[in-house]
């Protein structure tokens, strides 16, 4: 497989993408690159709350490592296609171009060598299905002629699921010194210092793979009780705002546990054969019982982490212990309460992948080959996060860029200098 076959192959692509700016770069030179498009540097300033967060992790027995060096386990730029109507296929199922709409006029662009789709986990399967490449039953139901019957197109949708609302307030006499930089100059400060509080990677419930994280816990600083981006998540926006209203005006932090390797899968299907109709996105979150139980454990671990002694002693942290209204009939912080909480307060993180997954020929749900070519279609390649067999256990930006870099290498191998 292209993605998992060789750590050394991927490490080489990752190093080429790096532009290291560490003062002591020679210490990590084998694992970092220079002159690449992605800058990597030490954080020039860590908020005091961030330093306390690191110590809280150590209090729980977590180790500090550079996850890009040999201490790791060894183991994606969405080009929107909003105006693309379909891939043009000739009689031999060879992709020869793209039909698109510009200024209300249907136009065609033809490829000299091949067509490359980089629409991401939503728009790539949408474009394939509009072109007659996908599950036959679904396409024919919408009146689309099937050119290539690929059952896996639009299936296997995966995303990192996270739980909102776990909040703590801190001593106002301390918070002024910690968060004074945020206020009016927040964007300038972030641009200059590029810093957040903390991010933890944990293995909570995977005994067979104890060194592979199954959970991430984000810690975010909170100014005057505002949950910022969390409060904007629909349909939880009003619920989050109402629930946290008692701590408005207080500085603090919140913990957001996230499933790193979910077992639940969703789908992308067409709403109609009109290319301007948005597809139906069904994330199907928490449909697998193991995901629910892991999220319960992750939520409890987040509470333990947020209640660490170091937070209380240094920051005067105090947990916001108000039960959410929909779960108030359960004993607070019991497993039943957490299951209710998880079902009501979970949302996706926007890390959608795997709807056109790479797989061996023996897998009937595979869509692309190890060289990123679409099965059954000549001269058509997919280079985006949709080809991932499963969502990675970390964020998807760098893996997607890595896929793009590797895809570029494959194109050069196939065609030489273009």
C-alpha positions as CSV (number, residue, x, y, z in Angstrom):
1,X,0.0,0.0,0.0
2,X,1.2,3.5,-0.8
3,X,0.4,5.0,2.6
4,X,1.3,2.2,5.0
5,X,3.8,0.1,3.1
6,X,7.0,1.9,4.1
7,X,7.7,4.3,6.9
8,X,11.0,5.2,5.3
9,X,9.3,6.2,2.1
10,X,6.8,8.4,3.8
11,X,9.4,9.8,6.2
12,X,11.4,10.9,3.1
13,X,8.4,12.8,1.7
14,X,7.8,14.3,5.1
15,X,11.4,15.5,5.5
16,X,11.2,17.1,2.0
17,X,8.2,19.1,3.1
18,X,9.8,20.5,6.2
19,X,11.7,23.8,6.6
20,X,13.2,23.5,10.0
21,X,14.0,26.6,12.0
22,X,15.2,25.0,15.3
23,X,18.2,26.6,16.9
24,X,19.6,23.1,17.6
25,X,18.4,21.7,14.4
26,X,21.3,19.3,14.2
27,X,19.8,17.2,17.0
28,X,16.8,16.3,14.9
29,X,18.3,16.6,11.4
30,X,17.6,13.0,10.3
31,X,13.9,13.6,10.9
32,X,13.4,17.1,9.6
33,X,14.1,18.9,6.3
34,X,15.2,22.3,5.1
35,X,13.8,24.5,2.4
36,X,10.4,22.8,2.1
37,X,7.0,24.5,1.9
38,X,6.0,23.8,5.5
39,X,7.8,25.8,8.2
40,X,8.6,23.9,11.4
41,X,9.9,25.8,14.4
42,X,10.0,25.8,18.1
43,X,7.2,27.8,19.8
44,X,8.8,31.0,20.8
45,X,6.5,31.6,23.7
46,X,4.4,29.2,25.7
47,X,1.6,30.7,27.8
48,X,2.0,30.0,31.6
49,X,-1.2,27.9,31.4
50,X,0.5,25.8,28.7
51,X,3.5,25.1,30.9
52,X,1.2,24.1,33.7
53,X,-0.6,21.9,31.3
54,X,2.6,20.1,30.4
55,X,3.3,19.5,34.1
56,X,-0.3,18.2,34.5
57,X,0.4,15.7,31.8
58,X,3.6,14.6,33.6
59,X,1.5,14.3,36.8
60,X,-0.6,11.8,35.0
61,X,2.4,9.8,33.8
62,X,2.5,11.1,30.2
63,X,5.9,11.5,28.5
64,X,7.1,14.4,26.5
65,X,8.4,13.4,23.0
66,X,9.1,14.9,19.6
67,X,6.5,12.9,17.6
68,X,8.5,13.4,14.4
69,X,11.7,11.7,15.6
70,X,12.6,8.1,16.3
71,X,10.7,8.3,19.5
72,X,7.5,8.0,17.5
73,X,5.6,4.8,16.6
74,X,6.9,4.7,13.0
75,X,3.7,4.9,11.5
76,X,-4.3,16.4,3.7
77,X,-5.4,21.9,0.4
78,X,-8.7,20.8,-0.7
79,X,-9.2,22.1,-4.2
80,X,-12.9,22.9,-4.4
81,X,-14.8,21.6,-7.5
82,X,-18.0,23.7,-6.9
83,X,-18.2,24.5,-10.6
84,X,-17.3,21.1,-12.0
85,X,-20.1,19.1,-13.4
86,X,-18.5,15.8,-14.5
87,X,-15.5,14.0,-15.8
88,X,-15.6,13.5,-19.5
89,X,-15.0,9.8,-20.4
90,X,-14.6,8.4,-23.9
91,X,-16.0,5.1,-25.1
92,X,-13.1,3.2,-23.6
93,X,-13.6,4.7,-20.1
94,X,-10.6,7.0,-20.5
95,X,-10.8,10.3,-18.7
96,X,-10.1,13.0,-21.3
97,X,-11.3,16.2,-19.6
98,X,-13.7,18.0,-17.3
99,X,-17.1,19.6,-18.0
100,X,-17.6,22.7,-15.8
101,X,-19.8,25.8,-15.5
102,X,-18.4,29.3,-15.7
103,X,-20.5,32.4,-15.8
104,X,-23.6,30.3,-16.3
105,X,-22.0,28.7,-19.4
106,X,-21.1,25.0,-19.7
107,X,-17.4,24.7,-20.8
108,X,-15.0,21.8,-21.3
109,X,-11.3,21.5,-20.5
110,X,-9.4,18.7,-22.0
111,X,-6.3,16.9,-20.6
112,X,-3.2,16.1,-22.5
113,X,-2.3,13.2,-20.2
114,X,-4.7,12.6,-17.4
115,X,-7.3,14.2,-15.1
116,X,-6.5,14.7,-11.5
117,X,-9.2,15.1,-8.9
118,X,-8.4,16.9,-5.6
119,X,-11.8,17.7,-4.3
120,X,-11.4,16.3,-0.8
121,X,-13.5,13.7,1.0
122,X,-16.8,15.3,0.0
123,X,-16.4,16.8,-3.5
124,X,-14.2,14.0,-5.0
125,X,-16.8,11.2,-4.5
126,X,-19.6,13.7,-5.6
127,X,-17.8,14.4,-8.9
128,X,-17.1,10.8,-9.5
129,X,-20.7,9.8,-9.0
130,X,-21.9,12.7,-11.2
131,X,-19.6,11.2,-13.8
132,X,-21.2,7.7,-13.6
133,X,-18.4,6.3,-11.4
134,X,-19.8,4.8,-8.2
135,X,-22.4,2.4,-6.7
136,X,-24.7,1.3,-9.6
137,X,-27.8,1.1,-7.5
138,X,-27.4,4.7,-6.1
139,X,-26.6,6.2,-9.5
140,X,-29.4,4.5,-11.4
141,X,-31.9,5.6,-8.7
142,X,-31.0,9.2,-9.6
143,X,-31.1,8.6,-13.4
144,X,-27.3,8.6,-13.9
145,X,-25.9,6.2,-16.3
146,X,-23.3,3.9,-14.7
147,X,-19.9,3.9,-16.5
148,X,-18.0,2.1,-13.8
149,X,-19.6,0.3,-10.9
150,X,-17.5,1.1,-7.8
151,X,-19.3,0.3,-4.6
152,X,-16.8,2.2,-2.4
153,X,-17.2,5.6,-3.9
154,X,-18.7,7.9,-1.2
155,X,-18.6,5.1,1.5
156,X,-16.2,4.7,4.5
157,X,-16.5,8.4,5.5
158,X,-14.4,8.9,8.6
159,X,-13.8,11.9,10.9
160,X,-12.5,12.6,14.3
161,X,-15.4,13.1,16.8
162,X,-14.9,15.4,19.8
163,X,-16.9,16.3,22.9
164,X,-17.5,19.9,23.8
165,X,-18.2,21.8,27.1
166,X,-15.7,20.5,29.7
167,X,-14.7,23.7,31.3
168,X,-12.7,25.1,34.2
169,X,-12.3,28.6,35.6
170,X,-9.1,30.0,37.2
171,X,-8.2,32.5,39.8
172,X,-8.9,36.0,38.4
173,X,-5.8,37.4,40.2
174,X,-3.7,34.9,38.2
175,X,-5.7,35.0,35.0
176,X,-5.0,38.6,34.3
177,X,-1.3,37.9,34.0
178,X,-1.8,34.8,32.0
179,X,-4.4,36.0,29.5
180,X,-3.7,39.7,29.3
181,X,-2.0,39.2,25.9
182,X,-5.2,37.7,24.5
183,X,-7.8,40.5,24.6
184,X,-7.7,43.0,21.8
185,X,-4.4,42.0,20.4
186,X,-5.3,38.3,20.2
187,X,-4.7,37.9,16.4
188,X,-1.5,39.9,16.4
189,X,-0.2,37.9,19.4
190,X,-1.1,34.6,17.7
191,X,0.6,35.7,14.5
192,X,3.8,36.6,16.3
193,X,3.9,33.8,18.9
194,X,1.9,31.0,17.2
195,X,1.0,29.4,20.5
196,X,-1.9,27.5,22.1
197,X,-2.2,25.9,25.5
198,X,-1.6,22.1,25.1
199,X,-2.4,19.0,23.1
200,X,-2.2,15.5,24.6
201,X,-2.1,12.2,22.7
202,X,-3.2,9.2,24.8
203,X,-3.9,5.5,24.5
204,X,-6.9,4.9,26.8
205,X,-8.5,1.7,25.6
206,X,-6.3,-0.2,23.1
207,X,-4.4,-2.9,25.0
208,X,-3.3,-4.6,21.8
209,X,-1.6,-1.4,20.5
210,X,-0.5,0.3,23.7
211,X,1.9,2.7,21.9
212,X,-0.6,4.0,19.4
213,X,-2.8,6.9,20.6
214,X,-6.5,6.3,20.3
215,X,-7.5,9.7,21.8
216,X,-6.4,13.3,21.6
217,X,-7.3,15.8,24.3
218,X,-7.1,19.5,23.3
219,X,-6.7,22.1,26.0
220,X,-7.7,25.6,25.0
221,X,-7.3,28.8,27.0
222,X,-10.6,30.6,27.6
223,X,-11.0,34.3,27.9
224,X,-14.0,35.6,29.9
225,X,-15.9,32.4,29.6
226,X,-16.0,32.5,25.8
227,X,-15.6,29.1,24.1
228,X,-14.8,30.8,20.8
229,X,-14.9,28.2,18.0
230,X,-16.6,25.6,20.1
231,X,-19.6,27.8,20.6
232,X,-20.0,28.1,16.8
233,X,-20.5,24.4,16.1
234,X,-24.0,23.7,14.8
235,X,-26.3,22.4,16.0
236,X,-24.7,22.8,19.4
237,X,-24.1,26.5,19.3
238,X,-27.1,27.6,21.4
239,X,-26.7,24.6,23.8
240,X,-23.0,25.4,24.5
241,X,-23.7,29.1,25.0
242,X,-26.6,28.4,27.3
243,X,-24.8,25.8,29.3
244,X,-21.6,27.8,29.9
245,X,-23.5,31.1,30.6
246,X,-22.8,30.9,34.4
247,X,-19.0,31.2,33.7
248,X,-19.2,34.1,31.2
249,X,-16.8,36.8,32.4
250,X,-14.4,34.3,33.9
251,X,-11.0,33.3,32.5
252,X,-10.1,29.6,32.3
253,X,-9.6,26.7,30.0
254,X,-11.5,23.8,28.5
255,X,-10.6,20.3,27.6
256,X,-11.9,18.7,24.3
257,X,-11.4,14.9,24.0
258,X,-11.4,13.6,20.4
259,X,-11.4,10.1,19.1
260,X,-8.2,9.5,17.1
261,X,-9.2,6.2,15.5
262,X,-13.0,6.0,15.3
263,X,-14.7,2.8,14.2
264,X,-17.9,4.4,13.0
265,X,-18.1,5.2,9.3
266,X,-20.5,7.4,7.3
267,X,-21.1,8.1,3.7
268,X,-21.4,10.8,1.0
269,X,-24.3,10.3,-1.5
270,X,-25.8,12.5,-4.2
271,X,-28.9,14.5,-3.5
272,X,-29.7,14.6,-7.2
273,X,-27.9,14.6,-10.5
274,X,-27.8,18.4,-10.4
275,X,-24.1,19.3,-9.9
276,X,-25.1,22.4,-8.0
277,X,-27.0,20.5,-5.3
278,X,-24.9,19.8,-2.3
279,X,-24.4,16.1,-1.5
280,X,-25.9,14.3,1.5
281,X,-23.2,14.0,4.1
282,X,-24.0,11.4,6.8
283,X,-21.1,11.2,9.3
284,X,-22.9,8.5,11.2
285,X,-20.9,9.4,14.4
286,X,-20.8,7.1,17.4
287,X,-22.8,4.4,15.6
288,X,-20.2,1.9,16.7
289,X,-20.6,1.1,20.4
290,X,-16.8,0.9,20.9
291,X,-16.6,4.6,19.9
292,X,-19.2,5.5,22.6
293,X,-17.4,3.7,25.3
294,X,-14.0,5.1,24.3
295,X,-15.4,8.6,24.3
296,X,-16.9,8.0,27.8
297,X,-13.4,7.0,29.0
298,X,-11.8,9.9,27.2
299,X,-14.2,12.4,28.8
300,X,-13.5,11.0,32.2
301,X,-9.7,11.2,31.5
302,X,-10.2,14.8,30.4
303,X,-11.9,15.6,33.7
304,X,-9.0,13.9,35.6
305,X,-6.5,15.9,33.6
306,X,-8.3,19.2,34.0
307,X,-8.5,18.5,37.8
308,X,-4.8,17.8,38.2
309,X,-3.3,19.2,41.4
310,X,-0.9,21.4,39.4
311,X,-3.8,23.3,37.8
312,X,-5.4,23.8,41.2
313,X,-2.2,24.9,43.0
314,X,-0.8,27.2,40.3
315,X,-3.9,28.5,38.6
316,X,-6.5,28.1,41.3
317,X,-8.5,26.0,38.8
318,X,-12.1,25.1,39.6
319,X,-14.1,22.7,37.5
320,X,-17.5,23.8,36.1
321,X,-19.6,21.1,37.7
322,X,-23.0,22.0,36.4
323,X,-24.6,18.9,34.8
324,X,-25.9,19.4,31.3
325,X,-29.7,19.7,31.4
326,X,-30.5,16.8,29.1
327,X,-28.5,14.4,31.3
328,X,-29.3,15.9,34.8
329,X,-31.5,12.9,35.6
330,X,-28.4,10.7,35.7
331,X,-25.9,10.6,38.6
332,X,-23.4,13.3,37.9
333,X,-20.2,11.8,36.3
334,X,-21.5,8.3,36.3
335,X,-21.0,6.2,33.2
336,X,-24.6,6.6,32.4
337,X,-24.3,10.4,32.6
338,X,-21.2,10.4,30.4
339,X,-22.9,8.2,27.8
340,X,-25.7,10.7,27.7
341,X,-23.3,13.6,27.6
342,X,-21.3,12.1,24.8
343,X,-24.3,11.4,22.6
344,X,-25.6,15.0,23.1
345,X,-22.4,17.0,23.0
346,X,-20.3,15.4,20.3
347,X,-19.6,16.8,17.0
348,X,-17.2,16.2,14.1
349,X,-13.9,18.1,13.7
350,X,-13.8,18.6,9.9
351,X,-11.1,16.0,9.4
352,X,-13.1,14.0,6.8
353,X,-11.3,11.3,4.9
354,X,-11.5,7.8,3.2
355,X,-14.5,8.2,0.9
356,X,-12.4,7.0,-2.1
357,X,-10.1,4.7,-0.2
358,X,-7.0,3.1,-1.5
359,X,-7.2,-0.7,-1.1
360,X,-5.9,-3.9,-2.7
361,X,-7.8,-5.5,-5.6
362,X,-9.2,-8.0,-3.2
363,X,-11.2,-5.3,-1.3
364,X,-14.5,-4.6,-3.2
365,X,-14.9,-1.3,-1.4
366,X,-11.5,0.1,-2.7
367,X,-11.6,3.0,-5.2
368,X,-8.0,3.8,-6.0
369,X,-4.9,1.8,-6.6
370,X,-1.6,2.2,-4.8
371,X,-0.7,4.6,-7.6
372,X,-3.8,6.7,-6.8
373,X,-5.5,5.7,-10.1
374,X,-9.3,5.2,-10.1
375,X,-10.2,1.5,-10.7
376,X,-11.7,0.8,-14.1
377,X,-10.9,4.3,-15.5
378,X,-7.8,5.2,-17.5
379,X,-6.0,8.4,-17.0
380,X,-7.9,9.4,-13.9
381,X,-6.2,9.9,-10.6
382,X,-7.3,11.1,-7.1
383,X,-4.9,13.0,-4.9
384,X,-6.5,14.1,-1.7
385,X,-7.6,12.9,1.8
386,X,-10.4,10.8,0.3
387,X,-7.8,8.1,-0.6
388,X,-6.8,7.4,3.0
389,X,-7.9,3.9,3.9
390,X,-8.7,5.3,7.4
391,X,-8.5,8.6,9.2
392,X,-5.0,9.1,10.7
393,X,-4.7,9.3,14.5
394,X,-3.5,12.9,14.2
395,X,-4.7,15.9,12.3
396,X,-5.1,15.5,8.6
397,X,-3.4,18.5,7.1
398,X,0.2,17.2,7.0
399,X,-0.8,13.7,5.8
400,X,-2.8,15.3,3.0
401,X,0.1,17.4,1.9
402,X,2.3,14.3,2.1
403,X,-0.2,12.5,-0.2
404,X,0.0,15.4,-2.6
405,X,3.8,15.3,-2.6
406,X,3.8,11.5,-3.2
407,X,1.2,11.9,-5.9
408,X,3.5,14.4,-7.6
409,X,6.3,11.9,-7.5
410,X,4.1,9.2,-9.0
411,X,3.1,11.5,-11.9
412,X,6.8,12.2,-12.5
413,X,7.5,8.5,-12.5
414,X,4.8,7.8,-15.0
415,X,5.5,10.7,-17.4
416,X,9.0,11.8,-16.7
417,X,9.7,15.5,-17.1
418,X,6.5,17.3,-18.1
